Amino acid sequence: MNGDKSVLKVPVVLRGYDRVETNALLSAAATALASEDADLRRSTARALDTARIRVVLRGFDRVVVDGELRRLSARLTGGAAPQG
């Protein structure tokens, strides 16, 4: 174990998203969700929508992370998460 603290339980796969980058995005989303600052929520949702996370060996499952980022973005903007 490399000591990273996952914000979300995501399976580690052979080639997946960088765990540090992913956890940073998920932490930012958690902070924004706890805030009533509309600008912070909007900018964080935009960051989630446009994130380009590096693919590395032994990273987080990309399908799971992509779904969670869509869900969090929708929560931040008050919309429904897109299906897919």
BELGIHU-V922543 format. One line per field, one symbol per residue. burial: b if it has 24 or more other C-alpha atoms within 12 Angstrom, else e. A space follows every 50 residues. Layout:
burial = ???
This chain:
burial = eeeeebebebebeeebbbbbbbbbbbebbbebbeeeeeeebbebbbbbbe eebeeeeebbbbeebbebbbbbbbbbbeeeeeee
